[in-house]
Amino acid sequence: MTSRLAALAAAESDVRARMAVSRANLVAVREAARLVPGASRPSLTMRARELVTTAPNVTLLAAVLVGSLVIGPRRIVGVVVRNGLVAWIAKTVRRVAGN
């Protein structure tokens, strides 16, 4: 019985030692990242162009929200559905024609 407890205690101390080493490595890498100049990300306004090019659906959603504020939600629904349907049909036709 005591050998089992000793084995469990040894295994637990091994795990704790590995966790301590892992945490020390993580803290060291984090501190090194803080010290590197230019490692911080630019602000959201500076990244607007990147966001628009990588996430066109976000841009579309923003345009729909602004449009609903400007011309009203009832009229924007018709515009979005009509243009979205035309775009979907065109994309599908291009995809089928390409194959």
N, C-alpha and C positions, 0 to 999 in steps of 0.2 A: 504494500500500500504506500509506504513512504517513497519507494523508488518511482512509483507512478507520479506522486506529487512533486518529487524532485525533477522528473522529466518534464512535467508541465511547467514548472517554475523556470526551468532552463529554456524551454521553448518560448515562454512568454518574454523572458529577458532578451532572447535573440530577436524576437519580433519588435520589441521596444527599441532595441539598439538600431535595427534597420530603419524603423520609423524616424528615429532621431537623426540618422544620417540623411535620410530622404528630405526631412524638413530643413536641415542645414543647407543642403544643396538647393532647395527651392528658395530659401531666403537669400542665398548668395546670388542666384541668378536674377532674382527680383531686384536686388540692390544694384547689380551690374546693369540691368536694363534701365534703371532710374538715372544712372550716371552717364549713359550714352547720350550725347546731344543729338537732337533731331529724332529721337525715338518716339516722341509724343505724336499723337494723331492730330491733324489739323481740325479746326472747328467745323461744325456742321455747315455753316455758310460757305466755308472754303471748299467743302466736299460736295457741294450741290451738283456741280457738273458731273462728278463721278457717280453720284447717286442716280442722276437722270439717265446716264448712259447704261448703267448696270441694272437698273430696276425701272423699266418703262411702265410697269403696272402701277408703281407708286406715283409716277408722274400722271398717269391717267386718272388715278383716284383723286389726286390733288386738283386736277383740272375739272373733274366732275363736281367736287365740293365747291370750288370757286364759282363754277358755272351755275350751280344751284343757288348760290348766294346772289349772283348777279341777275339771272333771268328767271329764277324760281324753280322749285323742285319739280313742278308738273311739266314744264316745258323741257327741262333738262333730261327727264326720263325718256321722252320721245326721241330726242337727239341722240342720246347714248345708245338706246336700243337700235335705232335705225342705222347709225354709223357702225356700231359694234357688229350688227348682223351683216352689213355689207363687207366689213373687214374680214369677218370669219369666212364668208363665202369666197371672197377673193383669195384668202390664204389657202383654203381647201382646194380651190381650182388650180392654184399654182402648184400645190403639192401633188395633186393627181396628174397634172400635165407634165410635171418633172419626172414622174415615174413612168 
